[in-house]
C-alpha cells in the first residue's frame, strides 16, 4: 500500500525475536528451490521495472527510465484517489461508537517510526514496496502486531503483499511452467517466456511462493494474505494478463491452505484488471477498499460495490496523522 512514514505517535515497541523466522527459508532450500530472485538483505534492490500505469489501450514504453524506490525515511507517494485528510497533530481519528472497529496497516515506511498503540487488528506488509523485495523490519512489525486487541471480524494479524506484472522488463520472468521444484498447474497453458497470460500466471505464482517461503514468514498457511493492487507498481496494458498474475498468486496461497483477499480502489482495480468472471479464482475474494479520507467515509465505504461481483467489502481504509487506519465492515 501507499503509506505515509511521518506521524505523531506514542511509544516504540520492543524488537522481538521469532524462533521460527528462518524455518520457511530452510524448507525452500531443502526442496531444491532454484528459480527466481533469492531472499534479499532488506535493502531496496533495483526496481522490478519502470513504473507502468496500466491502460487497456497501450503497454508502457520499454525505453522508459527506471525509477528508484524511495527510502523508508521519506513519504511514499500516494495514488490520486488516496490523498489524505490530516487531522491536527496529536489527535486520534474518531468514529463515534465504532472506535473498536479501527486497525492499522504498516510496512517498510514505518521501519524507523514508533507504531500505533493497541489497534483492534493489524496488517503487516511483507515487501519493501516491490513484489520481489522483503520488508527490512518485517519481524519487528510482526512482533508489534502480536499486541493488537482483536474483537472484530478481522484476523488479529493479517499480511499484505505487493503485486505486479512487469513482463520482460522485470528482474526475472518465467520461461516455463516450473517453479519451486514443481510444475505449476497453469490454466492459461504453457509459459514459453512471452509477455502473455500463461507466463504472467507463473510470475504471480512465483511471487506468492517467494512471499510465503523466502520472506521468513512463520507458518504462512495460517494467515490471510491481502493482494495489494495499485497503479504504482508495474502492469501490462493487457488486463487479461494482469488478472492471470493475480490468479497465480491467489492460487498459490490457496494451495497451502491460506486465505486471500484483494486490496485496491475501484478506479485502480478497473484500470489494472477490469471485470472478473465467475470462473476466476479472484471472483469470490473479499475486498479491502482504499479511497476514504475520514473515518466516517471509511464507514460509509463498507456499502460500496466490492472489487469483484462475487466478493464482499470486509475492510476499508483512510489516512490520518500519517498512518493508514482500517475500518472493519464485519
Buried (B, 14 or more C-beta within 10 A) or exposed (E): BBBBBBBBBEEEBEEEEBEEBEBBBEEBBEEEBEBBBEBBEBEBBEBBBBBBEBBEEEBBEEEEEEEEBBBBEEEBEBBEBBEBEEBEEEEBBBBEEBEEBBBBBBBBBBBEBBBBEEBBBBBBBBBBBBBBBBBBBBBBBBBBBEBBEEEBEBBBBBBBBBBBBBBEBBBBBBEBBBBBEEEBEBBBEEBEEBBBBBBBBBBBBBBBBBBBBBBBBBEBEEBBBBBBBBBBBBBBBBBEBBBBBBBBBBBBBBBBEBBBBBBBBBBBBBBBBEEBEEEBBBBBBBBBBBBBBBBBBBBEBBEBEBBBEBBBBBBBBBBBBBBBBBBBBE
